[in-house]
Amino acid sequence: MMIVHNFNMLKNILASRLKELRLKSKLTQISISTEMKIPPRLYQYYESEKNKRLPSCETLIKISNYHNVSIDYLLGQSNNPETNK
């Protein structure tokens, strides 16, 4: 199991995984943010490697549920996207 301790690396992994999931689902940032009821600019920010903060716990849960992946996967703590439901 890979454990990410570096904050910048964590943000970059999140940005990369969000973009990967969005492209895989063939959706736009705006459509995803609209469905999740978060501001489009905020979702774009999280998907950008220039972001300076991580989403709140509530937003991470929304994103995780929306894409049907684990939060561990989003944050690079696991390479297995499957949720443990």
CORLIN-V902946 format. One record per backbone hydrogen bond with DSSP energy under -1.0 kcal/mol. CO is the residue of the C=O (numbers start at 1). NH is the residue of the N-H. E is the energy in kcal/mol with one decimal. If there is no record, write none. Layout:
co	nh	e
CO	NH	E
CO	NH	E
This chain:
co	nh	e
6	10	-2.3
7	11	-2.2
8	12	-2.2
9	13	-2.6
10	14	-2.4
11	15	-2.6
12	16	-2.4
13	17	-2.8
14	18	-2.7
15	19	-2.2
16	20	-2.5
17	21	-2.6
18	22	-2.3
19	23	-2.8
20	24	-2.2
21	25	-1.7
22	27	-1.9
28	32	-2.1
29	33	-2.5
30	34	-2.4
31	35	-2.2
32	36	-2.1
33	38	-2.5
39	43	-1.9
40	44	-2.6
41	45	-2.2
42	46	-2.2
43	47	-1.8
48	51	-1.4
56	60	-2.7
57	61	-2.3
58	62	-2.1
59	63	-2.7
60	64	-2.7
61	65	-2.8
62	66	-2.7
63	67	-2.4
64	69	-2.0
70	74	-1.9
71	75	-2.2
72	77	-2.8
72	78	-1.1
73	76	-1.3
81	70	-1.3
